[in-house]
Amino acid sequence: MNGNNRASIRPGITVDIVLKQDQRSGKLTRGIVKDILTNSPTHPHGIKVRLQDGQVGRVKDIISS
């Protein structure tokens, strides 16, 4: 499932995100959502989230709910 819809992302789910410095390479980072930082219901590049370890990026894939 892709991470463009805010409604499908909740704190506590496991996601793959792209960090700002990895946008060119497309390298994914897996983690558990702590905070949702995007306020709009959708975003074409993915909803921005903060992971529990403090990393911030845009959701590319939702792994588990």
RANOR-V730226 format. One record per pair of residues at least 4 apart in sequence whose C-alpha atoms are under 6 Angstrom apart, sorted by the first residue. I is the first residue (numbers start at 1). J is the second residue. Records with the same first field share a line. If there is no record, write none. Layout:
BEGIN
I=J / J
END
This chain:
BEGIN
1=61 / 62
2=60 / 61
3=46 / 47 / 59 / 60 / 61
4=42 / 43 / 44 / 46 / 47
5=42
6=41 / 42
11=33 / 34
12=32 / 33
13=32 / 33 / 64 / 65
14=31 / 32 / 63 / 64
15=30 / 31 / 61 / 62 / 63
16=28 / 29 / 30 / 59 / 60 / 61
17=28 / 29 / 57 / 58 / 59 / 60
18=28 / 57 / 58
19=57
22=26 / 27
31=51
32=51 / 52
33=51
34=50 / 51 / 52
35=49 / 50
36=49
37=48 / 49
38=47 / 48
43=47
46=58 / 59
47=58 / 59
48=57 / 58
49=56 / 57
50=54 / 55 / 56
51=55
END
